[in-house]
Amino acid sequence: MCRVVGGQTAPETQYVRFGDADIAYQVVGDGPLDLIYCAGVQHLEVQWEHPSRAEFLSRLASFSRLILFDRRGWGASDPLPHGESPTWEGWTDDIRVVLDAVGSESAAVFGELDGGPICTLFAAMHPQRVRALVLANAAARNLRSDDYPIGYTEEEAEATVKLIESTWGSLDLAKVGFPSRAEDVPFLRWSARLQRAAATPRSAGLQYGYMIRSMDIRSVLDAIQMPTLVLNTTGNAFTPFEHGRYLAEQVSGARFLEIDSDDTLLYADAADRAIEEIATFLTGRLPPVEPDRVLTTILFTDIVNSTSRAAAEGDHRWRSTLAAHDRVVREQLEMYRGRELGTAGDGFLISFDGAARAIRCAKAIVEATAAIGIPVRAGLHTGECETREEGLAGLAVHIAARVAGVAGAGDVLVSRTLRELVFGSGLEFNEAGVHVLKGVDGDWQVFRLST
């Protein structure tokens, strides 16, 4: 099931001063449990721009007071001084300083990817402040040695750092991290933008080079006495699940769980299982879900060939193009009473309580954006969705996105379900073929709105 958070805006970003640096943090939710989350690639505000990430964070906050932060050198926090290398001990200080800032004396600590060893070190150094530890796709050491045969060879480590630095902020690296979303272009564009917002290629290469070559926390694992949950996706390109198994074997009483996914981080393909396991581990019960269901028409739009166009225009001009595009789209939404659920770079996700009105709005968007020289495509589907406080969830959202994915410039494509629903409305369609929609069972016939 594809879950989408609609209209979710980033919580207020605050800062705490530590030495000469400002550390950015956010607090979400008001649950009885404090949960601080140390993620991998991160920018506090950009992360809320995509429904998948926003949904993942919102669900963590449904059973906790969720504390988010950008560690020094990443995202909205101060960069490292030029030429200065990060340190693991320094990053654990970031956790301590943020917990102090929000008045948390004891918290569950959740570390994902390179956040895992940081959280493990913090738990070993400050056990009185850690009530539970959750590690996801983390490792105790990265380099191979005689007593750690599952790590990178020196050649593999060098190749990994070069891959990160040479493809940082690109769709190619996003695909490596999220194979489950390899054909979801809006997601990939947002993921690449998140990388660029988090760090420059040089900074990312410097920090990942340091992390891969220096990290070895094996000596502190026997000091971890609090309840510990270790999660690992089975096909992870950067942290094979053997690393997670090793962590769980070395931490007394730790529980190890493999999640069937090829993704490097949990918030896409692995989100449902991960949230359930984390919530149950920390609270003893499944996270609260109170779904209601409603028949809704979902519209996806995005700019055609935006990547090549952005490269040709340059950053400044492309920002102006996007601003003009967003303004025109929102004008049509207001006219046709569409509800903006979210954006991802150059695309919009919109819901309607009227099927024919949704199609007419899609046509108006395509025509209005074409008039200012921006080719857009659109895809629509009608289906039953779960309504939640934060937005909509359901297979209908996923299907609409896939229908949009097979559209061309200026196309408004609809599913057979939607075409039949608007019969007699005066809208006319031509057959646009039968398609296999990734992640959706069966063949799907789609139709193109006649101009």
N, C-alpha and C positions, 0 to 999 in steps of 0.2 A: 504494500500500500504506500502510495506517495502522500506524505503529509505536508501541508503547506501552512505557514503562518502568514496571515494577511495583515498588511498595514502595520507590522511590527516595527517600531522605531527603537533605536538604541537607547538604553537607559542613560542617565546622566553620567558622564565621565568625570571623575574627580582625581585629584593628585595628592600624593604625599611626598614630601621632600626627604631624601635620604642622601646625606653627604652633599655632593654637588649635583645630584640628579633628581629629577621628578619622575615618580612612578605613577602611571595611570591605572585606575581601577574603577570597577562598577560593582554595584550591589543590586541583585534582582531577587524578588520573592521575599516572603516573610515566614517561611517554615520554621519549625522548632530546632532544626539541625543546621548548623553552619557548615557549608561545603565550599572549600576554595579549590578552584580549578586552574591548574597550570597546563596550558595547552602547548602544542607545537607551534607551527607557523600561525601568527596571531596579529590581528589589529582589532582593538576593542570595538570600534565603531563600524568598520567595514564588515566585520563578521555578521552583523545583524541584517545586512542587506540581502542575504539569500534565505529563502524560506527553510531550506534544509537545516542550515546552521541555527537560525533563529528558533526553529521548532525544537531542536535538540537542547539548546540552552533553556528554553522556556519549560521544557519537561523536567529538566534537572531542578529548576526553580520551583516546580509544583510541589516538591516535598522538602525543600530546603530554603535557607537564606543563602543564595548562590553568590559567591564572591569571585569576580573575574579580574584579572590584571594582565598587563603587558610587562614582562620582565625587562630589565634594562638591556638596551641594544635592539629591542623589537617594538614595532607598532607605534603606539601613541606615547610610549615612555621615551625618556632621553636616550639618544644613541650613545654607544661607547665612544670615549674620546679617541681621536684619530690615532691609530697604531696600537691601541690598548686591546689586549685579549680579554675575553670574559673569563670568569672563574666559577666553578661549581659552588664554592662557598659563598661567593657574592650573590649568586642567584637564590640560594636558600635565604639569604638576608632579605631579599625582596619579598618572599612569602611572610617572613616575620613582621616586616615593616607594614605590609598591607593589613595583616591580621590586627596589628596594634591600631591601625588607623580606623578600622571598622568596629573596634571594641570586642573582638572575638578572642576569648581566652582558650577555647578548645573547639577544634573543627575537624571534620573529616577532610582528608586531603586527597585530591584526584589529580594524578599526573598522567598525561598522554604523550607518547612518543618521547622526545627529548625532555619533556616535563617530568617523565617518570623518575629518572635518577635524581632530579632536583628534589622532588617530593620525598623520595626515599631517604636522601641525606637529611632533609629537614626533620623527618620523623625520627631518625636515629639521634639527631642533635637536640631535638626538643620534644621528647616523647610525652611530656606532660601536656603539650598543646595539641596532640594528635589523637583523636578518639578512634579513627579508622583510616586505613590507607587503601586507595584504589589505584591500580597501575594498568595502563592500557597500551599495548604495542610498545612496551618498554624493554630495556635490556640492562643487565648489570655491567656489561663490558661490550665494546664494539669490535675491537681487534682480536684476531685469532692468536692463540698462544698454545703451548703444550698442554696447559691445564684448562684451556677454554677453546676447544676445537670448533665451536659453532660460529665464531666471529668472522669478520672480514679478513682476507689476506691484505697485505700492504697494497698490492696492485688493485684489489677490489675497492679498498678504501679510497685510493687516489682517484679511481674512475668515478666513484660515487660523488666525491667532492667536485670533480670537474663537471659531472652531469648537472649537479645542483647549480653551480655557478654559471654554466653556459646556457641553461634553459630556464633560469629563474624568471618568474613572472610570465611564462609562456603557457600556451595550451598544451604543449608537449609534456611539460613536467606535471601539469594538472592531470593529464591522462595516466601518467605513471602512478600518481598517488591515488587516483580514483578510477580504476578500470570499470567499475559498475556504472560510471557516468561518462564513459568514453564517447558516447554519441549525443550527450546532453550539452549542446554548445553553450546555452546560457549559463549553465552551472560551471562549465570549464572556464568561460570568460570571467565569471565572478571569482573563481578560485585563483586564476592568474592575477587578477586585480588585487586580491587579498595578499598574495605573495609580494607584489610590488609595494603595497602599502606597508607591509610588515618590515621589509628591509630592502636594501639595494643588492644586486647580484654580488658585489664585492663583499659586503657585510655578511650576507648569507653564507657565502663560500668560506669566509674567515671563521664564522662561528660554527658552522657544521664541520669544518676541518678540525677545529679545536675539540668539538664534542666527540667526533668519531675517534680521534687519536688519543685523547686524554682520559676518556671516561672509563673508570673501573671502580665500582662501588661494592665489589664482592666482600670486602673486609667489614662492611657495616651491616650486612644482611642478618647476621645472627643477633644484632641489637634490636631488630624490629620485633616488638612484642605485641603490638596492637593488632586487632583483626585486620586481615589483608585479603583483598580480592585482586587477582591478576587475570586480565582479559587479553586475548590475542586473536587477531583475525588470521585465518589459516593460510591465505595467499598473499600476505603482506610483502611487498617488494623490498622494503627497507628494514623491517624487523621480523624475520621469520619466527614462527610460533615456538620454535625451540628455545628462543631467548626467554619468552614468557614462562615456559615450563621450568627452565632453570631457576628463574626468580622464585617461583612458587615452591620449588623443592628446597631452596635455601632459606626461606622465611618460615619460621615455625608456625604451623597451623594455617598457612595461606591456602586459599582455594584457587585453583586454576581452571579457567574456562576458555575453550576455543570457540570462536564465533565464525561461522561459515561465510567468509567474505574475502575478497582480494584487495579491499581498500586499506590504505595506510592509516586513516583516521576513522572514528566510529560514527560520525554524524550523518553519513549518507546511507549506504547499503546496510550497515550493521546497527543502525540507530535503535530500532525497536527492541531487539534482543538486549543490546547494551543497557538501555534505560531500565528495562525490566529487572535485569540482574543487579544493576547498581542500586536501584531503589529498594529492592528486596533485601540486599545485603546491608544497606545502611539503616533501613527503617523496619525491616521485618515484614513488609507488605508491598504489594505492587503499587506503582504510582497511580494517583487518582485519575480516572478517565470517566467523564460523564457525557458521552456522545448523544447528540440528537441528529436526526437525518432530515435532509430536505433535497428536493429535486432542483438542481441548479445548472445553469449554462455557464461553462467556463471558456474564456477566450485567452489565448496566448498570442502575443505579437512579438516580432523582433526585426531588427534591421538586417537586410540581406548583405552579405559580404562585408560585415562591419570591421572585421580584423584587417583586411587589406586596405579598406578605406581609412581606418584610423592610422595605419602606417603611412599612407600617402599624405594625409592631411597634417600629421604631427599633433602633439598633445594639445596645444592651445586651441587650434582650429577644431579639433575633434570634440573638445569639451563644449565649444559653442554649438557644434552640430547636434550633440546629444541634448543640450539644453533646449534647442529649437524643437527637436523631436519630442521631448517630454512635454513641452508646453502644448504642442498641437494635439498629442494623444489625450492629455488631460482635458482639453477643451471638448473633445468628442465625448469623453466619459461623462462630463457634466451634462452635456446635451442629451445623452441617451441613458442616463441614470445607471451607469456602470459603477461597480465597487472595485476600487483598486486594492488588490490583495498583496501585491509586492512587485518589486522590480529586480532585475539582475543584469546590470550593465546597460545593454541596449534593448532589453525586452520588458514587456509588461504582462502581468497575470491579473485577470479581471473576471469578476463574476456578475451575473445578471439574473434577475428573477423573471425575465421574459425572453424566450428563445429567439423570436423574430427580431426583437429590439437588439439583441446581442449581435446578430448577423449584420443588421444594418449599421450598427456601431463599428463593427470590424471593417465594413466597406468604407465607411466615412473616414476611418483612421488611415486605411491604405491610400485613399484618394487625397486626403489632406497632407499626408507626409510626402506623397509623390509630387504634390504641387510645390513643395519647397526643396525638391531634389533628393529626397531620402527614400529609397525603395524599402518597403516593409512587407512582410508576409504575415498571415494570420491563420490560426487553426482553432476550431471550436468543437465542443462535444457537450451533450447534456447527460447528466447522470445524477445518481443519489450521492450526496456528500454528507459527511459528519460535520456538524457545526460545533465549534468550540469557541471559548472566549477569545482566543487569539486568532481565529480564522477558520478555514475549511480544510477538510482532509477527506481523501477518498480516491478510488481508482479513476473517477471521472477527470480529476485534475491531471493525472498521469496520461490518460488517453488524449486529452486536449493538447498536451505538450507534444506528444508523438505525432498527432495529426499536423500540427504546425511544422514539425520537423520535415515533412515531406512536401511542404508547399514551396513554391517559387516566388520570385519577386512579383508583387502585386496580387498574389493569389489570396483568396479567402476560401479555405477548405473546411468542410464540415463532415462529421461522421454520418453514417446512414441513419443512426438513431435520431440525430438532430434534423436531418432532411425530412424524415417522416413526420416529425413533431410539428414542423411549420408548414405542412401541406395545406394549401388553400390560402396562404398568406400573401400570395403574389410574388414571392421570391422564386427564382428559377435557377436550376443547377445543371451542370454537365458532369458526366461521370469522369472521375480522375484516377480510376484504377483501383486495384485491390492490393493492399499493402500488409506486410508483417510489421506490427508495431512493437518495438523492443520492449520486453517486459510485460507484454499483454498477450494473452492466449488467443490463438486463432488468427484467421485472415480478416482484415478490415477493409470494407469498401468505403472510399471517401468520394466526395463530390465537390466540384468547384462552383462557386457562386458566379452566375452569369453577370456580365457587366451591362 
